[in-house]
Amino acid sequence: MKNPIIASFQGGLIVSCQALEGEAFYGGEYMAKFAICAEAGDAVGIRANTPADIKAIKAVTKLPLIGLWKQDYDGYEVYITPTLREVEEVIAAGADIVAMDATLRDRPGGVPLQTIVRETKRAHPEVLLMADVSTTEEGIAAEQAGFDLISTTLSGYTPYSPQSSDPDFELIAELSRRVSIPVLGEGRIHTPEQAVRCLREGAFAVVVGGAITRPDTITRKYTEAMAQFIDE
């Protein structure tokens, strides 16, 4: 039987409420308000970064929360919940699902991804795990490692995956055919039409962040398009 949280995602929109340090909306108070707006707009879930933001959002919404913690480690490209330490902190903050980099790149401390998955499942059997991947090979390996869901988050953000300004529809379609766990379409989804296409290509649900929660990015799309017109 499919997990009830996963079942609640089917066909729905998950809103990624994230802001980086130095941005105007950085901080749990602001992200919580974005989450309230997402819930009012009929989103089925929230994706959030840092334990502080996760706690703030969990306090104001009943939506399932996909938690992660972006941390940089010198010498390593993996930064989305890269070690067991971040996994434990995200769980302690109240995340229902933990998202982590599931690429095949080296991880801090040399601990294999499979070990992190196994230890997390042993200690927290109630917590679901989401694999952020950039290729079909990584998605297949993630299913074999024991992840519960896969997201195409990192396509275009690894040097060996297709570089595009648009969603990786091909990866969504191929993974949906090749694995038995749900595949979420995520990454560079700019319009409702693209979100619908993700579903058409086989996505179980769709995750949208910047097109909803990054006002500076949204503004820049307008100003750049208008400036291009003026320069013609």
Backbone hydrogen bonds in HBPLUS format (Angstrom, degrees):
<---DONOR---> <-ACCEPTOR-->    atom                        ^
c    i                          cat <-CA-CA->   ^        H-A-AA   ^      H-
h    n   atom  resd res      DA  || num        DHA   H-A  angle D-A-AA Bond
n    s   type  num  typ     dist DA aas  dist angle  dist       angle   num
A0007-ALA N   A0003-ASN O   2.85 MM   4  6.09 163.9  1.88 158.5 164.0     1
A0008-SER N   A0004-PRO O   3.00 MM   4  6.10 143.0  2.14 136.5 145.2     2
A0008-SER N   A0005-ILE O   3.11 MM   3  5.14 122.6  2.46  94.3 108.7     3
A0009-PHE N   A0006-ILE O   3.02 MM   3  5.34 149.2  2.12 108.2 117.5     4
A0010-GLN N   A0007-ALA O   3.31 MM   3  5.65 149.6  2.41 107.1 114.5     5
A0012-GLY N   A0009-PHE O   2.83 MM   3  5.36 158.3  1.88 149.7 147.7     6
A0011-GLY N   A0204-PHE O   2.68 MM 193  5.82 169.2  1.69 166.7 166.5     7
A0206-VAL N   A0012-GLY O   3.07 MM 194  6.43 162.9  2.10 164.7 170.0     8
A0044-VAL N   A0013-LEU O   2.76 MM  31  5.70 161.1  1.79 151.4 158.2     9
A0014-ILE N   A0206-VAL O   2.78 MM 192  6.04 165.9  1.80 163.4 166.5    10
A0208-VAL N   A0014-ILE O   2.96 MM 194  6.42 155.5  2.02 165.2 173.1    11
A0015-VAL N   A0045-GLY O   3.04 MM  30  6.43 153.0  2.11 151.0 143.7    12
A0047-ARG N   A0015-VAL O   2.95 MM  32  6.09 154.5  2.02 135.1 135.0    13
A0016-SER N   A0208-VAL O   2.86 MM 192  5.82 165.8  1.88 132.7 137.4    14
A0017-CYS N   A0047-ARG O   2.79 MM  30  5.99 145.6  1.90 162.7 169.4    15
A0023-GLU N   A0020-LEU O   2.98 MM   3  5.71 159.8  2.02 146.1 147.8    16
A0026-TYR N   A0023-GLU O   3.12 MM   3  5.38 161.3  2.16 119.2 118.5    17
A0031-MET N   A0027-GLY O   3.15 MM   4  6.42 168.3  2.16 155.4 159.1    18
A0032-ALA N   A0028-GLY O   2.86 MM   4  5.88 151.3  1.95 148.0 154.8    19
A0033-LYS N   A0029-GLU O   3.38 MM   4  6.63 147.5  2.49 135.4 142.7    20
A0033-LYS N   A0030-TYR O   3.07 MM   3  5.22 121.2  2.43  97.4 111.7    21
A0034-PHE N   A0030-TYR O   3.07 MM   4  6.49 153.2  2.15 149.4 157.1    22
A0035-ALA N   A0031-MET O   2.95 MM   4  6.21 152.9  2.03 144.9 152.4    23
A0036-ILE N   A0032-ALA O   2.96 MM   4  6.28 149.7  2.05 144.6 152.5    24
A0037-CYS N   A0033-LYS O   3.05 MM   4  6.33 158.4  2.10 147.2 152.4    25
A0038-ALA N   A0034-PHE O   2.88 MM   4  6.18 151.9  1.96 147.3 155.8    26
A0039-GLU N   A0035-ALA O   2.92 MM   4  6.18 159.7  1.96 151.3 155.8    27
A0040-ALA N   A0036-ILE O   2.99 MM   4  6.24 155.4  2.05 145.8 152.9    28
A0041-GLY N   A0037-CYS O   2.98 MM   4  6.22 133.8  2.20 139.7 152.1    29
A0041-GLY N   A0038-ALA O   3.09 MM   3  5.03 128.8  2.37  92.5 106.5    30
A0043-ALA N   A0038-ALA O   3.02 MM   5  5.44 161.9  2.05 151.0 149.0    31
A0042-ASP N   A0039-GLU O   3.06 MM   3  5.19 156.5  2.12 112.4 112.9    32
A0046-ILE N   A0064-PRO O   3.04 MM  18  6.44 156.6  2.09 159.8 166.9    33
A0066-ILE N   A0046-ILE O   2.70 MM  20  6.05 170.3  1.71 163.3 166.0    34
A0048-ALA N   A0066-ILE O   2.86 MM  18  6.29 158.1  1.91 164.5 169.6    35
A0068-LEU N   A0048-ALA O   3.01 MM  20  6.34 134.7  2.22 156.6 166.9    36
A0050-THR N   A0068-LEU O   2.90 MM  18  6.20 150.5  1.99 144.7 153.2    37
A0054-ILE N   A0050-THR O   3.05 MM   4  6.29 161.5  2.09 154.3 160.1    38
A0055-LYS N   A0051-PRO O   2.98 MM   4  6.17 165.5  2.00 153.5 156.1    39
A0056-ALA N   A0052-ALA O   3.10 MM   4  6.31 162.1  2.13 147.1 152.1    40
A0057-ILE N   A0053-ASP O   2.91 MM   4  6.07 159.3  1.95 152.5 157.6    41
A0058-LYS N   A0054-ILE O   2.90 MM   4  6.05 163.0  1.93 153.6 158.6    42
A0059-ALA N   A0055-LYS O   3.20 MM   4  6.31 134.6  2.41 139.6 150.1    43
A0060-VAL N   A0057-ILE O   3.05 MM   3  5.47 156.3  2.11 111.4 118.5    44
A0061-THR N   A0057-ILE O   3.17 MM   4  6.25 129.4  2.44 155.5 168.6    45
A0096-ASP N   A0065-LEU O   2.98 MM  31  5.39 141.4  2.14 140.8 152.9    46
A0097-ILE N   A0065-LEU O   3.12 MM  32  6.33 151.8  2.21 155.2 152.7    47
A0067-GLY N   A0097-ILE O   2.73 MM  30  6.05 162.3  1.76 171.5 165.1    48
A0099-ALA N   A0067-GLY O   2.87 MM  32  5.99 167.7  1.88 158.2 161.9    49
A0081-THR N   A0069-TRP O   2.90 MM  12  4.83 151.3  1.98 121.8 128.9    50
A0071-GLN N   A0079-TYR O   2.82 MM   8  5.03 151.8  1.90 145.4 150.6    51
A0076-TYR N   A0073-TYR O   3.04 MM   3  5.65 154.0  2.11 147.8 145.5    52
A0101-ASP N   A0080-ILE O   2.95 MM  21  5.14 163.1  1.98 146.0 141.5    53
A0087-VAL N   A0083-THR O   3.19 MM   4  6.56 160.2  2.24 148.7 154.7    54
A0088-GLU N   A0084-LEU O   2.95 MM   4  6.14 164.2  1.98 153.0 155.6    55
A0089-GLU N   A0085-ARG O   3.09 MM   4  6.37 156.1  2.15 147.8 154.4    56
A0090-VAL N   A0086-GLU O   2.93 MM   4  6.11 159.3  1.97 154.1 159.1    57
A0091-ILE N   A0087-VAL O   3.02 MM   4  6.27 157.9  2.07 150.9 156.9    58
A0092-ALA N   A0088-GLU O   2.93 MM   4  6.09 160.9  1.96 147.1 152.8    59
A0093-ALA N   A0089-GLU O   3.02 MM   4  6.18 136.6  2.21 138.5 149.4    60
A0095-ALA N   A0090-VAL O   3.32 MM   5  6.01 165.8  2.34 153.4 150.9    61
A0094-GLY N   A0091-ILE O   2.97 MM   3  5.31 151.9  2.05 107.8 116.7    62
A0128-LEU N   A0096-ASP O   3.27 MM  32  6.52 169.2  2.29 154.8 152.0    63
A0098-VAL N   A0128-LEU O   2.89 MM  30  6.35 158.8  1.94 151.0 153.6    64
A0130-MET N   A0098-VAL O   2.78 MM  32  5.90 171.3  1.79 146.2 147.4    65
A0100-MET N   A0130-MET O   3.06 MM  30  6.44 153.9  2.13 163.5 167.2    66
A0132-ASP N   A0100-MET O   2.95 MM  32  5.83 174.7  1.96 154.8 153.2    67
A0102-ALA N   A0132-ASP O   2.89 MM  30  5.36 169.6  1.90 147.1 145.5    68
A0110-GLY N   A0107-ARG O   2.95 MM   3  5.42 154.5  2.02 138.2 139.6    69
A0115-THR N   A0112-PRO O   3.05 MM   3  5.34 128.6  2.32 103.1 115.9    70
A0116-ILE N   A0112-PRO O   3.30 MM   4  6.75 154.6  2.37 149.2 155.6    71
A0117-VAL N   A0113-LEU O   2.96 MM   4  6.28 162.3  1.99 158.6 163.4    72
A0118-ARG N   A0114-GLN O   2.92 MM   4  6.06 164.7  1.94 145.7 150.3    73
A0119-GLU N   A0115-THR O   2.90 MM   4  6.03 167.5  1.91 152.5 155.8    74
A0120-THR N   A0116-ILE O   2.98 MM   4  6.03 155.9  2.03 144.3 151.2    75
A0121-LYS N   A0117-VAL O   2.93 MM   4  6.09 164.9  1.96 154.7 158.7    76
A0122-ARG N   A0118-ARG O   2.98 MM   4  6.14 148.5  2.08 143.7 152.6    77
A0123-ALA N   A0119-GLU O   3.02 MM   4  6.18 161.7  2.06 146.4 150.7    78
A0124-HIS N   A0120-THR O   2.74 MM   4  5.63 150.9  1.82 151.0 159.4    79
A0127-VAL N   A0124-HIS O   3.04 MM   3  5.62 162.9  2.07 121.7 126.8    80
A0148-ASP N   A0129-LEU O   2.91 MM  19  5.38 151.5  1.99 141.9 151.2    81
A0149-LEU N   A0129-LEU O   3.21 MM  20  6.54 145.9  2.33 154.3 155.6    82
A0131-ALA N   A0149-LEU O   2.92 MM  18  6.25 163.1  1.95 140.6 144.2    83
A0151-SER N   A0131-ALA O   2.80 MM  20  6.00 163.8  1.82 160.7 156.7    84
A0133-VAL N   A0151-SER O   2.96 MM  18  6.23 170.5  1.97 172.0 173.5    85
A0154-LEU N   A0133-VAL O   3.00 MM  21  5.23 133.1  2.23 134.4 138.3    86
A0139-GLY N   A0135-THR O   3.13 MM   4  6.44 151.5  2.22 143.3 151.2    87
A0139-GLY N   A0136-THR O   3.04 MM   3  5.02 114.9  2.48  95.1 111.2    88
A0140-ILE N   A0136-THR O   2.94 MM   4  6.24 161.3  1.98 161.3 165.2    89
A0141-ALA N   A0137-GLU O   3.04 MM   4  6.23 160.7  2.08 146.9 152.5    90
A0142-ALA N   A0138-GLU O   2.88 MM   4  6.04 145.0  2.01 141.2 151.1    91
A0143-GLU N   A0139-GLY O   3.09 MM   4  6.41 155.7  2.15 148.6 153.5    92
A0144-GLN N   A0140-ILE O   3.15 MM   4  6.44 160.3  2.19 146.8 152.1    93
A0145-ALA N   A0141-ALA O   2.90 MM   4  6.12 135.8  2.10 139.6 152.1    94
A0147-PHE N   A0142-ALA O   3.19 MM   5  5.74 167.2  2.21 154.8 150.9    95
A0146-GLY N   A0143-GLU O   3.15 MM   3  5.36 148.5  2.26 102.2 111.4    96
A0150-ILE N   A0182-PRO O   2.98 MM  32  6.33 153.9  2.05 159.2 166.9    97
A0184-LEU N   A0150-ILE O   2.69 MM  34  6.08 163.1  1.72 157.0 163.0    98
A0152-THR N   A0184-LEU O   3.15 MM  32  6.52 152.9  2.23 164.6 169.1    99
A0155-SER N   A0152-THR O   3.21 MM   3  5.89 172.5  2.21 127.5 129.8   100
A0157-TYR N   A0154-LEU O   2.87 MM   3  5.02 161.0  1.91 127.3 130.3   101
A0161-SER N   A0158-THR O   3.24 MM   3  5.59 171.7  2.24 116.1 118.5   102
A0172-ILE N   A0168-ASP O   3.18 MM   4  6.53 161.5  2.21 151.8 157.0   103
A0173-ALA N   A0169-PHE O   2.95 MM   4  6.19 164.5  1.98 152.3 156.1   104
A0174-GLU N   A0170-GLU O   2.90 MM   4  6.08 166.5  1.92 152.4 156.3   105
A0175-LEU N   A0171-LEU O   2.90 MM   4  5.91 170.2  1.91 152.7 156.0   106
A0176-SER N   A0172-ILE O   3.02 MM   4  6.03 156.5  2.08 143.4 150.4   107
A0177-ARG N   A0173-ALA O   3.24 MM   4  6.49 135.6  2.45 137.8 148.2   108
A0177-ARG N   A0174-GLU O   3.12 MM   3  5.23 132.4  2.35  97.6 110.3   109
A0178-ARG N   A0174-GLU O   2.99 MM   4  6.18 139.0  2.17 143.5 155.8   110
A0178-ARG N   A0175-LEU O   3.03 MM   3  4.93 123.0  2.37  93.1 108.5   111
A0179-VAL N   A0175-LEU O   3.01 MM   4  5.89 147.3  2.12 161.4 160.1   112
A0204-PHE N   A0183-VAL O   2.70 MM  21  5.51 164.4  1.72 160.7 165.2   113
A0185-GLY N   A0205-ALA O   3.02 MM  20  6.44 158.8  2.06 159.9 157.0   114
A0207-VAL N   A0185-GLY O   2.85 MM  22  6.16 166.8  1.87 167.2 168.4   115
A0194-GLN N   A0191-THR O   3.15 MM   3  5.27 122.5  2.50  98.4 111.6   116
A0195-ALA N   A0191-THR O   3.13 MM   4  6.50 152.2  2.21 146.8 154.8   117
A0196-VAL N   A0192-PRO O   2.96 MM   4  6.25 157.0  2.01 150.8 156.2   118
A0197-ARG N   A0193-GLU O   3.00 MM   4  6.27 152.2  2.08 141.3 149.1   119
A0198-CYS N   A0194-GLN O   2.97 MM   4  6.27 148.4  2.07 144.5 152.5   120
A0199-LEU N   A0195-ALA O   3.28 MM   4  6.70 153.6  2.35 145.1 150.6   121
A0200-ARG N   A0196-VAL O   2.94 MM   4  6.28 154.4  2.01 147.1 155.2   122
A0201-GLU N   A0197-ARG O   2.83 MM   4  6.10 142.4  1.97 149.8 159.6   123
A0203-ALA N   A0198-CYS O   2.95 MM   5  5.47 161.0  1.98 148.0 142.4   124
A0202-GLY N   A0199-LEU O   3.00 MM   3  5.15 155.3  2.06 104.2 112.0   125
A0212-ILE N   A0209-GLY O   2.85 MM   3  5.62 160.9  1.89 127.2 133.7   126
A0213-THR N   A0209-GLY O   2.83 MM   4  5.78 169.4  1.85 154.1 157.7   127
A0214-ARG N   A0210-GLY O   3.26 MM   4  4.71 139.8  2.43 126.2 122.7   128
A0217-THR N   A0214-ARG O   3.03 MM   3  5.42 119.6  2.41 109.5 123.6   129
A0218-ILE N   A0214-ARG O   3.01 MM   4  6.28 163.1  2.04 158.7 164.2   130
A0219-THR N   A0215-PRO O   2.85 MM   4  5.94 161.6  1.88 146.9 152.2   131
A0220-ARG N   A0216-ASP O   2.98 MM   4  6.13 156.1  2.04 141.6 148.1   132
A0221-LYS N   A0217-THR O   3.24 MM   4  6.52 143.9  2.37 144.6 152.4   133
A0222-TYR N   A0219-THR O   3.06 MM   3  5.41 123.2  2.40 105.0 118.3   134
A0223-THR N   A0219-THR O   3.01 MM   4  6.37 167.5  2.03 156.7 159.9   135
A0224-GLU N   A0220-ARG O   2.84 MM   4  5.81 163.5  1.87 148.8 153.3   136
A0225-ALA N   A0221-LYS O   3.19 MM   4  6.13 157.2  2.24 134.5 140.9   137
A0226-MET N   A0222-TYR O   2.93 MM   4  6.13 159.4  1.97 153.1 159.1   138
A0227-ALA N   A0223-THR O   2.86 MM   4  5.97 154.4  1.92 143.5 151.0   139
A0228-GLN N   A0224-GLU O   2.95 MM   4  6.09 151.9  2.03 144.0 151.2   140
A0229-PHE N   A0225-ALA O   3.14 MM   4  6.40 150.3  2.23 139.8 147.2   141
A0230-ILE N   A0226-MET O   3.00 MM   4  6.33 157.7  2.05 149.0 154.6   142
A0231-ASP N   A0227-ALA O   3.01 MM   4  6.20 147.9  2.11 144.4 152.8   143
A0232-GLU N   A0229-PHE O   3.21 MM   3  5.33 149.4  2.31 100.7 109.7   144
